[in-house]
Amino acid sequence: MIEHETEGRATAEPGKRSVPRVLGWVVAGAVYGVLLRAIFGILPNYMPVDGVMSAAFLLGTPFVVGAITVYGKRREDPSIWFMIFGPWGTVALMLVGCALALLEGSICIVLMAPLFLVCGSVGGLVMGLVLHFGRPGPRYVGSIAVLPFLLIFAENFAPLIRSEAEIHDSIVIDASPQIVWDEIMTAESIRADELPLSLCHLIGVPRPVSGVNRTTPDGEIRYSRWERGVRFEGLVTERKPYEHIRWRYSFDAHSFPEGSMDEHVEIGGKFFGLEDTTFNLVPLPDNRTRLEIVAHYRVSSSINFYAVPAARFLGRDFVRTILGLYKGRSEAASGRRNAAT
């Protein structure tokens, strides 16, 4: 094979060594990312910040992975398109590696993939710019590789950012407020086929199996049960039958059994909390009801610019599933009553 050196770069015969060389760097970048996930996973035992949820890992790692990928094309003047999209293959291979090594669950992988892809592209573009103006050697790549470690030490001096937000959605149901109210109060034995298709359930969020209100010495309690042994409660703080009801959630160490959800997205945990939910029933003409759900949640992370919209997207998806459940059950109950009369 013949290579012609021009200004420190080589142009190779197509299809011979160029593709294997790039693939080698792609694999190297993916292995680097998996190793960092393993290393950052043990940092919480020794440092104030949670390594995996740090900006150093979530932003720095894919940035370096993207830069490594483009560095692998340094002899061939990588195109702008390769700088942007080339790192995506390495990032995808890294995420697959994390899944196969059981370092990360499906929920976190899906939620973080868009952020990783964007940061990978940024790293690729920066490396492409460096390659355009110079010819960095292997030591330069090594200096970039330690960037996430430098960032996490700096991040220890910055507290987590707490953001509170609201989800508000509604649906029109062909049933009276009384029927809808009864279905909300006693939502037992929920089957999977009663729930509309939902992204959050496709990626691994447990499905609800029951939600029942009961009167106790401590007041009215909403008992919620999900798949995989998930259970939690809500204390009713406002109640006007057939019009609205509100409860405030309470989570404990047993709410989410080990393995039921990815630890970094557990509800009521360090990074995400569901505060309360309100159901409003608005009567409409022709014996119909507009059912509104208002939910307040909390996100605490060092990347709230991304985490808050991601939580809102997933939360709205879940709320629409619940609205679809009550619409189906209420309209079926209304049909049975009409048939009986």
Secondary structure in CASP SS format (residue, H / E / C, confidence):
PFRMAT SS
TARGET T0000
AUTHOR 0000-0000-0000
METHOD secondary structure of the structure
MODEL  1
M C 1.00
I C 1.00
E C 1.00
H E 1.00
E E 1.00
T E 1.00
E C 1.00
G C 1.00
R E 1.00
A E 1.00
T E 1.00
A C 1.00
E C 1.00
P C 1.00
G C 1.00
K C 1.00
R C 1.00
S H 1.00
V H 1.00
P H 1.00
R H 1.00
V H 1.00
L H 1.00
G H 1.00
W H 1.00
V H 1.00
V H 1.00
A H 1.00
G H 1.00
A H 1.00
V H 1.00
Y H 1.00
G H 1.00
V H 1.00
L H 1.00
L H 1.00
R H 1.00
A H 1.00
I H 1.00
F H 1.00
G H 1.00
I H 1.00
L H 1.00
P H 1.00
N H 1.00
Y C 1.00
M C 1.00
P C 1.00
V C 1.00
D C 1.00
G C 1.00
V C 1.00
M C 1.00
S C 1.00
A H 1.00
A H 1.00
F H 1.00
L H 1.00
L H 1.00
G H 1.00
T H 1.00
P H 1.00
F H 1.00
V H 1.00
V H 1.00
G H 1.00
A H 1.00
I H 1.00
T H 1.00
V H 1.00
Y H 1.00
G C 1.00
K C 1.00
R H 1.00
R H 1.00
E H 1.00
D C 1.00
P C 1.00
S C 1.00
I H 1.00
W H 1.00
F H 1.00
M H 1.00
I H 1.00
F H 1.00
G H 1.00
P H 1.00
W H 1.00
G H 1.00
T H 1.00
V H 1.00
A H 1.00
L H 1.00
M H 1.00
L H 1.00
V H 1.00
G H 1.00
C H 1.00
A H 1.00
L H 1.00
A C 1.00
L C 1.00
L C 1.00
E C 1.00
G C 1.00
S H 1.00
I H 1.00
C H 1.00
I H 1.00
V H 1.00
L H 1.00
M H 1.00
A H 1.00
P H 1.00
L H 1.00
F H 1.00
L H 1.00
V H 1.00
C H 1.00
G H 1.00
S H 1.00
V H 1.00
G H 1.00
G H 1.00
L H 1.00
V H 1.00
M H 1.00
G H 1.00
L H 1.00
V H 1.00
L H 1.00
H H 1.00
F H 1.00
G C 1.00
R C 1.00
P C 1.00
G C 1.00
P H 1.00
R H 1.00
Y H 1.00
V H 1.00
G H 1.00
S H 1.00
I H 1.00
A H 1.00
V C 1.00
L H 1.00
P H 1.00
F H 1.00
L H 1.00
L H 1.00
I H 1.00
F H 1.00
A H 1.00
E H 1.00
N C 1.00
F C 1.00
A C 1.00
P C 1.00
L C 1.00
I E 1.00
R E 1.00
S E 1.00
E E 1.00
A E 1.00
E E 1.00
I E 1.00
H E 1.00
D E 1.00
S E 1.00
I E 1.00
V E 1.00
I E 1.00
D C 1.00
A C 1.00
S C 1.00
P H 1.00
Q H 1.00
I H 1.00
V H 1.00
W H 1.00
D H 1.00
E H 1.00
I H 1.00
M H 1.00
T E 1.00
A E 1.00
E C 1.00
S C 1.00
I C 1.00
R C 1.00
A H 1.00
D H 1.00
E H 1.00
L C 1.00
P C 1.00
L C 1.00
S C 1.00
L H 1.00
C H 1.00
H H 1.00
L H 1.00
I C 1.00
G C 1.00
V C 1.00
P C 1.00
R C 1.00
P E 1.00
V E 1.00
S E 1.00
G E 1.00
V E 1.00
N E 1.00
R E 1.00
T E 1.00
T E 1.00
P C 1.00
D C 1.00
G E 1.00
E E 1.00
I E 1.00
R E 1.00
Y E 1.00
S E 1.00
R E 1.00
W E 1.00
E H 1.00
R H 1.00
G H 1.00
V C 1.00
R E 1.00
F E 1.00
E E 1.00
G E 1.00
L E 1.00
V E 1.00
T E 1.00
E E 1.00
R E 1.00
K E 1.00
P C 1.00
Y C 1.00
E C 1.00
H E 1.00
I E 1.00
R E 1.00
W E 1.00
R E 1.00
Y E 1.00
S E 1.00
F C 1.00
D C 1.00
A C 1.00
H C 1.00
S C 1.00
F C 1.00
P C 1.00
E C 1.00
G C 1.00
S C 1.00
M C 1.00
D C 1.00
E H 1.00
H H 1.00
V H 1.00
E C 1.00
I C 1.00
G C 1.00
G C 1.00
K C 1.00
F C 1.00
F E 1.00
G E 1.00
L E 1.00
E E 1.00
D E 1.00
T E 1.00
T E 1.00
F E 1.00
N E 1.00
L E 1.00
V E 1.00
P E 1.00
L E 1.00
P C 1.00
D C 1.00
N C 1.00
R E 1.00
T E 1.00
R E 1.00
L E 1.00
E E 1.00
I E 1.00
V E 1.00
A E 1.00
H E 1.00
Y E 1.00
R E 1.00
V E 1.00
S E 1.00
S E 1.00
S C 1.00
I C 1.00
N H 1.00
F H 1.00
Y H 1.00
A H 1.00
V H 1.00
P H 1.00
A H 1.00
A H 1.00
R H 1.00
F H 1.00
L H 1.00
G H 1.00
R H 1.00
D H 1.00
F H 1.00
V H 1.00
R H 1.00
T H 1.00
I H 1.00
L H 1.00
G H 1.00
L H 1.00
Y H 1.00
K H 1.00
G H 1.00
R H 1.00
S H 1.00
E H 1.00
A H 1.00
A H 1.00
S H 1.00
G H 1.00
R H 1.00
R H 1.00
N H 1.00
A H 1.00
A H 1.00
T C 1.00
END
